[in-house]
Amino acid sequence: MHMKGFGIFLIILALIAGMVDCGGVTKYDLTMVVAPVGAGNATDLTNASPYLADTVVNITAVAAVGYRFAYWTALAGTFGNATAATTTFTMPAQSVTVTPYFEYTAMVAAGHLHTVGLCSNGTVVATGWNNRSQCNVTGWTNVVQVATDFGHTVGLCSNGTVVAVGDDTYGQCEVGNWTNIMKVAAGDYHTVGLYYNGTVVAMGNNGYGQCDVGNWMNIMKVAAGDYHTVGLYYNGTVVAIGGNTFGACNVTDWTNIVQVAAGGAHTVGLCCNGTVVITGATFNWSGECNVNNWTNIVQIAESGFHTVGLESDGTVVAVGDNYYGQCNVTGWTNIVQVAAGLYYTVGLKPDGTVVAVGDNGNGQCNVTGWDLN
C-alpha cells in the first residue's frame, strides 16, 4: 500500500474507534440509556460529547414516579460514585453507553416456599407455605423493603425500624429494638440490618459466625445466604463472613461491584459494567454458577440452586437447576425486578403485576392476582 493510501487507512481506523477532530485527536461518544426503560432520565451535565479519553464528565439521574435511583453501570470508564445519582464519569478510550439503574418502589421477595410482595403504599402481601407464620404480614404498614428466606419474613419501615414474623428459633425475629436501619437481609435463620452510618447488625443463628459483623464499616448493601453474610463497601469491594465450605465467602478480590446476592452456599456480585461474578457452590452441581457470559445485567437474584439476572431491556436470564421450570424465563419482558425462591422465580412488572414460574407445591407462585401498585 502506498503512503497516501496508508494514511487514509489509518484515518478510517480512527473513525471506527471514535471521532477524529481536525487536529487528528480522537474523541469518543458518550450516550445515556435508562434501565428499566421509562424508569427515569439521565443527563450529561457537561454536555460536550464527544470527549477525549480521561475527560471527567458530570452526570445526573432523576427517577420517575414509582422508582428510585439505585446505581450507574457502564461497560468501560469509571464513576466517581456509582451509587450517587449525581456524580462524575471518567471517559474511557472508546465510545461508551452509561446507564443509570432505577429500582421500583414496589418489590417482591422469595423465600424457600413463600413469596412476599411490597405494595407501593407500604403494605405487604404474602402467599405460600405459612407453617411458621411467615406470611402473617397483613397488618404491616409504611414498609419500604422486604426480605425473606426459609421461615421468616422481615420488613423495613420508613422510619428506620424493622418488623419480622415467622420462625424465631434462633432469635432471628428479635429486631424490634433496631432503629436507623436503611437495608435488611434475611438468611435461613438470621437477619441482617444495615445502619445509615454504614455499620451492620445481625441477629439469629451464629453457628458459622455469620452474625459477627460488628466491626464492619462503610457498608452500603448487605445480603444473607443460608449460613453466611455479605457486605458491599461503598468503594465497590466486598466482604463476607460465615460458612465457607464451598467458597461462598471468597470475595476479597472482587472490585467495581454494585450489588450482591447470597443464597445457599454461593455468592453473586453484579459489576458496574453489567457483568456478573460468582463464588461458592464449588461443584456447580446444577450450573448455577454459569454466569460468565452474562452482559447488560442490572439486577441479580439467587437461591441455593439457580441464579437469575435482570437485563437492562427488561428481559430475564436464569441458569441452574430447572427441574420445576424455575429457569423458564426467556419469554419474560418488561420486568423491573426479580427474586429467586428455592425452586421458583418471581418477576415484577411496572404495572404492579407479578409473574412466577417453578415449584408451586405450597402456593408460592399464586401471584397472578397481585397488584403491588
N, C-alpha and C positions, 0 to 999 in steps of 0.2 A: 504494500500500500504506500503511495507517495505521501509526502508530508502534509499536503493540503487535505487530502482525504483522511489522513490520520487525525488531523486537528478536528475535522467535522465529526469524526467518530467519537472523540473524547467529549465534545460538546453534547452529542446525543446521549452518551452515558451519564453525563452530569444532569441533563434534563430528566432522565429516567429516575435518577436518585433523588432529585429535589428540584428546586428552581434556581436558575442562574441569572444574576443581575448583569448589568452592562459591564461591571468590573470583573466578571468571572468568578464572583463569590457565590457559593452555593447557599441557598436558603430553603427552608422546609415549611410545609403547610401544617398548621395546627387546626384540626377540626374537633368539634364537640358534639357528642351524641349522648342523650339522656337514656338511662335504663332504670326501670322499665319505661317504655315509650309512654309519654303523657304524664309521667310522674313529677315533672318539674321542668326547670330550664337551667341552662348553663351559659355563662357569658365570659368571653375573653376580654377582661377589663383593659388590657394593654392595647388590644385591637390593632395590631400591626402585622398580622400574618401576611406573607411568610417570614420566618425568623431564621437567624443564624443559629447554628448549634451552640448550646450552652447559654442561650438567652433565657433570662428569668422572666416568666410571664405571669401576670396577676390574673387569677381566675376566681369565679364565684358560682355557686349553685343555689337555687331557690326552689324549695319543694312546692308542689301543687297541693291543693286542698285534698286531705286524706292521706298524705305522705309526709315523711320526714327524711332529711338528708342522712345518709349513712357513711359513705366514703367515696373516694376517687379511685379510678383504675385507668391504666394505660399500658400498652404493650412495650413501651420504651420511655425513657425520660424519668425524672424523679420529682416527687411532690415535696413541698415544704412540710406539709402535714396532711397526709392522705385522709384524715378523719375530720378535717375542718372544712366547713362549707366555703369559706373564703380563704384562699391560700395562694401559694406560688407553684409554678411548674417549670422545671428546667428542661429546655428543649434538647432532644437527642439529635444525632446527625442523620435524621431521616424524618420524613413526614409521618405524622402520628395523629391518632384519634384519642382524645381524652374523654372519659366517661364518668359522670357522677352517678352513683347508685343510690336510689331512694328506697326506703322501707315503707311498706303500707302500715297505717296506724292500726288496722285490724291485723290479726295474726292467727296462725294455727300452731299447735304443738302436738307431738305424737309420743305416746308412751309405749310400753310393751304391747298393751292390749286396749288402750283407750286413747281417745283424741279430744283435745281441748281447743276451743275457739274463743278468741278475744274479739268482742264486738267494738266498733268504733265509739260507742257510747260508754265504754268502760265496764260493761257487764260481760259475763263469761258463760259459755255453754260447754257441755261435755257429753260424750257418748262412748259406750263400750263397757269393758269389764269394770265393775264397781264393788268388788268384794272387799276392798279396803276403804271404801267411801271416797275414793279419789275423784269421783265425778260429782261430788256434792258441792258444786260451786255456784248454785243458782242465786245465792244471796250476795255474791261479791259485786262491789261497785267501785268505780274510779280506778280500775285496773289498767295499767299501761303496758304490761308484759306478762306473759305466762310461760311456765316451763314445767315439764313433767318427764317422768321416766317410768320405772316399774310400777310402783304402787302409791305414789303421792303426787300431788299437783301443787304448784307454787304460783302465787300471783304477786306482782309488784304493783303497789298502789301509787297514785300520782303524788302523794305526799312523802314518798320515800320509805314507807313502811311495807311490811311483807305479810301475806297471809298464806296458809298452807293447810291442806286437808289430805287425809289418807293414812297410809301406813306410817306409824311413828315408833316402830320397834327400836330404832337407834336414836330417837330424838330428832329425826330429820325435819319434823314439822314444828320444832320448838323455835320459831323465828318471830314470835310476837313482839319481842323487845328490840328487834332490828329497826334502825332509823337511818335516814340519809343514804339509802341504797339506790343505785342507779341501774343495776342489772342483776338478774338472778339466773341461776342454772340449777338443774336437778339431775343428780346421778341416781343409780338404783336405790341407794339407801343413804344418800347425803344431799345436802342443799348448800349452795354457794351463793354468797351475796357480794356484789362489788360496790364499795362506797364511792361517793363522789370525789373523795380525795385520792382515789387510786389504790387504796388498800382493800384487802379482801377478808371475808369472814366465812366460816363453814361450820355446819352442824351435821351430826349423824354418825354413821359408821366410819371409824377411822382405823380399821384393821390394817390397812396398807399405807397409812399416813396421808390419805387423800384430803384430810381436813387440816393438815399442817401448813396453812397458808398465811399464818400470822405475820411473817416477815416480808411478804410480797408488797411491792410499792410500784407506783407508776403504771398500773394495770388499767386498760381501757375496755377489755371484754373478757368474759370467762365462759368456760364450757365444762361440763361434767360427764365423764363416762361411767361405766359400771363401778370401777374402783379407782379411778384417777381423776384429777382436776387439772385443767389447763387455763393458763392466763396469757393474754396478749398484751404486750407492752405497747406504750404509745410510740416507741421507735420502730415498731414492726417486728420485733423479735418475740420469742415465745418461751414460756416456762411451763413445766408440767411436774406433777408430784403424785405419788401413789403407786398402784400396782403396775409393774413394768415387765411382767412375764414375757409378753410378746413385743416389747419395744414401744408401747404406746406413749411413753414419756421421752422418747429420743428426739427432742425438738430443738435442742440447743443450737443447731446450725441453721435454723430457719431464719430468713430475713424477708423484709418487704411484705409481711403478712397483714391482711386487713380484716380477716375473720377466722375464727377457729370453731371446730365442731368436734365433739367427742362422743363415742358410743362403743359399747362392748369393750374390746381390747385394742382399739386403734384410734388415732387422732388425725384429723384432716385440717389443712390450712389453705386458705384462699389467698393467693398472691395478688398484689396490686396490679399486675399485668393481666389478670384474668385466668391464669393457670392455677393448678392445684397440686399441692404436695400432700403426702400421706405417710404415716409411720404406724407400726404395730401390726397385729394380726399376721405375724411373721410368715405363717404358712399360706396366707391368702387363699383360704380354702374355697371360697366361692367367687373369687375375682373381685372382691370388694375394694381392693387397692389398685385396680387397673384404671387409674385416672391420668396417666402421664400424657395422653394426647388431648386432654380437655383444654379448650380455649374459650375466651369470651364468657367465662363464668362470673356471675355476680353474687351468688349465694350458694352455700353448701349445707348439706344435712347428712346425717348418717345414723344407722342403727348398728347392731353388732355384726350384721352380715350383708348389708348393702349400703352404697353411698350414692347420694343424689346431688346433682348440680343444676342450678337455675341459670340459663343462658341469658345474655343481655337482650335478646329479642323475645323473651318470654316463653321460650321452649325449654324443655327439661331433658336431662340425660340421667341415666342411672346404670350402675354396674353392681354385680354381686349376685347373691342368691336370688333366684327368680321362681322358686317352687310354687309360690302363691300368686305369681304375676305381679309382684311388687315393683318390678323394673319395667313394666309395660307402660311407659310414659311418653313414648316417642310421638304420640298423637296429640299431646297436650300443647295448647297455645295460650298466649295471653295470661300467663301465670306471673304473679308478683311475689310469691313466697312459697317455699316448700318445707316439708317436715318429713322425717323418716321414723316410722314406728318399727317394732321388732320385725314384722313380716309384711309391712304395708307402707304405702307412700301417700302423702296428702299434699294437695296443691290449692293455693288461694288465688282467686281471680279478682280483678279490680272492682267488679260489681258486688263483691262481698260473698259470692257463692264459692263453694268448696267442692273439689273432686278428690276421689280416693280410689286406689287400686291395691289389691293384695288380700291378705287374710282378713276375713270378716266374721270369724267364728264367734266373736263376742260383741258384734255390732259396732266395732271401731271404725268401720267405713260407712256407717249410716249418717252421712253428712249432706245428702242430696238436698234436704230442705233448709239448710242453713243459709242465712243472710246476715253476714257479720257487719254489714254497713248499717 
